[in-house]
Amino acid sequence: MKLCNECLRVNGHHPHCSEAEDMPEQTFVLWFSGGCNQRKFFYGEKAMRRAAKQYDFDADDVMRFGEVDIKEDGILIGGCYADE
């Protein structure tokens, strides 16, 4: 018998259950001050971590807190967040 740790269903999962093998990859949004045209979307944690290296933000904080600010000389210039 298989029990889902999150939804506690036996031999199955609820829709969008994070324990399900077929769950879609999480989407992350990278934004910069300057408007909606300054957004980039990344699909999956691996892609977000590559962007973190490129744009100098902490990918672990995005995973831990769901979002992170990007600052330059103490000024907020953008951020990254996990999209729902």
N, C-alpha and C positions, 0 to 999 in steps of 0.2 A: 504494500500500500504506500503510495506517495502522497505526502502532505505538503501543501504550499506553505512556506514559512510566513508569508505576508498575509494572504487572504484566508488561510486555514481551510481551503477546499481540499477535498480528497480527490486524488487523481485528476486534477485540473487546475486552471487558474482563471481569475477574473480578467476581463478585458484590460489591457495595458499593465498587467501585473509585471513588476520588475523581476520576478523570479522565472517568468516564462522564457523559453529559449527563443521564441520568435518575436520578442519585443523589439520594436524599432529602435534604432540608435538615437541617443539623446541629441538634441540640437542645441548649439551654443551660439550666442549672438555677441559679436564684437562691435562696439559702437564708438564713435568719436564725436566730440563736440563739433557741431557744424550742421546737424540735421539728419533726417532720415536717409539721405543718400550716402551717408557715411557709415553704413552698417555692412557687416560681413557675416555670413552664416557658415557655421562649421557643423558637420554631421559626424558625431561620434567623439568620444573622449580623446582618441589618438590625434585627430585633426585639431582639436582645441589645444592640446599640449604642444603641437608644432607651432600653432599661432602664438602661444604663450612665450615660446623662445624667440620668435620673430618680433613680437611687440612688447616684450619685457614685462610680463605680468605673471603672477603666481597661479599656476594651474591647480595646485593642490588646494588653494583657497577657494577657487571656483567650485571644485568638487565638494569641499567641506561646507562652505557657506552659501553656495548657489550664485555668488556674484563676487566681483572684485573691481576696484577702481584702478584706473591707470593714471598716474600723476607724473608730471614732468616739472621739476623745480618746485614741487609743492602745489602745483596747479592741476586741477582735474582736467584731463584732456580726453578721457574716454573710460571704457570699462568692458567687462565681459560678464555675461550671465548665462545661466542654464535656462533655456526656453522651455515652457511647459507645453 
